[in-house]
């Protein structure tokens, strides 16, 4: 985890007290930034979907746009799932097995 021994002990104590994922500072900042960006993209996709639903577009153009948004939405969910796995993996790392 690229932590010094004292940093690792401090991270373990912080995790035990707070019960939250504990990453090295650079990793935490990067993961939170990625999560925020993916969420903002998701909000934009939802706004585009709403606009398409209210627009008067017929035929293949609308079908292609809706299919593209569905694919993009699926990809964003996959990225959020991967981030969730990173946080869950971190929690598992700090967990003590009985």
KOLNU-664123 format. One record per residue (C-alpha): residue number from 1; x, y, z; residue in one letter. Coordinates in nm, 3 decimals, m for minus. Each point is the difference from the previous one (the first is absolute). Last residue first. Layout:
KOLPA     k         u         v         w   r
KOLPA   NUM         X         Y         Z   a
...
% end
This chain:
KOLPA     k         u         v         w   r
KOLPA    98    m1.189    m1.458     1.343   x
KOLPA    97     0.122     0.188    m0.308   x
KOLPA    96     0.096     0.360     0.058   x
KOLPA    95    m0.116     0.240    m0.266   x
KOLPA    94     0.247     0.253    m0.139   x
KOLPA    93     0.039    m0.169    m0.336   x
KOLPA    92    m0.375    m0.073    m0.020   x
KOLPA    91    m0.075     0.372     0.029   x
KOLPA    90     0.245     0.070    m0.280   x
KOLPA    89    m0.159    m0.265    m0.217   x
KOLPA    88    m0.342     0.154     0.065   x
KOLPA    87     0.131     0.342    m0.107   x
KOLPA    86     0.157    m0.141    m0.317   x
KOLPA    85    m0.312    m0.206    m0.070   x
KOLPA    84    m0.213     0.316     0.024   x
KOLPA    83     0.230     0.166    m0.253   x
KOLPA    82    m0.047    m0.295    m0.236   x
KOLPA    81    m0.377     0.017     0.046   x
KOLPA    80     0.005     0.371    m0.080   x
KOLPA    79     0.191    m0.077    m0.319   x
KOLPA    78    m0.247    m0.272    m0.097   x
KOLPA    77    m0.294     0.235     0.067   x
KOLPA    76     0.165     0.256    m0.228   x
KOLPA    75     0.035    m0.259    m0.278   x
KOLPA    74    m0.366    m0.096     0.028   x
KOLPA    73    m0.103     0.366    m0.018   x
KOLPA    72     0.215     0.049    m0.308   x
KOLPA    71    m0.158    m0.300    m0.169   x
KOLPA    70    m0.351     0.123     0.085   x
KOLPA    69     0.090     0.349    m0.122   x
KOLPA    68     0.123    m0.140    m0.334   x
KOLPA    67    m0.318    m0.209    m0.038   x
KOLPA    66    m0.212     0.309     0.069   x
KOLPA    65     0.193     0.201    m0.259   x
KOLPA    64    m0.026    m0.278    m0.259   x
KOLPA    63    m0.375    m0.041     0.056   x
KOLPA    62    m0.053     0.375    m0.022   x
KOLPA    61     0.184     0.023    m0.331   x
KOLPA    60    m0.171    m0.315    m0.131   x
KOLPA    59    m0.347     0.147    m0.002   x
KOLPA    58    m0.144     0.298     0.177   x
KOLPA    57     0.127     0.301     0.182   x
KOLPA    56    m0.231     0.239     0.184   x
KOLPA    55     0.203     0.054     0.310   x
KOLPA    54    m0.144    m0.073     0.346   x
KOLPA    53     0.156    m0.344     0.038   x
KOLPA    52     0.322     0.120    m0.159   x
KOLPA    51     0.028     0.281     0.255   x
KOLPA    50    m0.057    m0.243     0.285   x
KOLPA    49     0.268    m0.233    m0.137   x
KOLPA    48     0.243     0.292    m0.036   x
KOLPA    47    m0.062     0.101     0.361   x
KOLPA    46     0.054    m0.360     0.115   x
KOLPA    45     0.327    m0.017    m0.194   x
KOLPA    44     0.113     0.326     0.160   x
KOLPA    43    m0.072    m0.137     0.347   x
KOLPA    42     0.196    m0.314    m0.085   x
KOLPA    41     0.296     0.211    m0.115   x
KOLPA    40    m0.011     0.181     0.334   x
KOLPA    39    m0.003    m0.334     0.182   x
KOLPA    38     0.299    m0.126    m0.201   x
KOLPA    37     0.189     0.321     0.079   x
KOLPA    36    m0.070    m0.023     0.373   x
KOLPA    35     0.110    m0.364     0.017   x
KOLPA    34     0.319     0.081    m0.188   x
KOLPA    33     0.079     0.288     0.236   x
KOLPA    32    m0.069    m0.219     0.304   x
KOLPA    31     0.225    m0.272    m0.137   x
KOLPA    30     0.285     0.242    m0.077   x
KOLPA    29    m0.014     0.171     0.341   x
KOLPA    28    m0.008    m0.333     0.181   x
KOLPA    27     0.287    m0.141    m0.205   x
KOLPA    26     0.222     0.300     0.065   x
KOLPA    25    m0.069    m0.007     0.375   x
KOLPA    24     0.066    m0.373     0.046   x
KOLPA    23    m0.337    m0.162     0.035   x
KOLPA    22    m0.221    m0.063     0.301   x
KOLPA    21    m0.355    m0.117    m0.066   x
KOLPA    20    m0.236     0.099     0.280   x
KOLPA    19    m0.069    m0.163     0.337   x
KOLPA    18     0.083     0.328     0.178   x
KOLPA    17     0.184    m0.120     0.309   x
KOLPA    16     0.133    m0.328    m0.140   x
KOLPA    15     0.090     0.163    m0.331   x
KOLPA    14     0.183     0.285     0.172   x
KOLPA    13     0.188    m0.253     0.213   x
KOLPA    12     0.103    m0.200    m0.306   x
KOLPA    11     0.104     0.316    m0.183   x
KOLPA    10     0.211     0.111     0.297   x
KOLPA     9     0.164    m0.344     0.011   x
KOLPA     8     0.073     0.021    m0.375   x
KOLPA     7     0.140     0.350     0.035   x
KOLPA     6     0.230    m0.119     0.281   x
KOLPA     5     0.126    m0.283    m0.221   x
KOLPA     4     0.042     0.238    m0.294   x
KOLPA     3    m0.271    m0.026    m0.259   x
KOLPA     2     0.040    m0.091    m0.367   x
KOLPA     1    m0.307    m0.224     0.008   x
% end
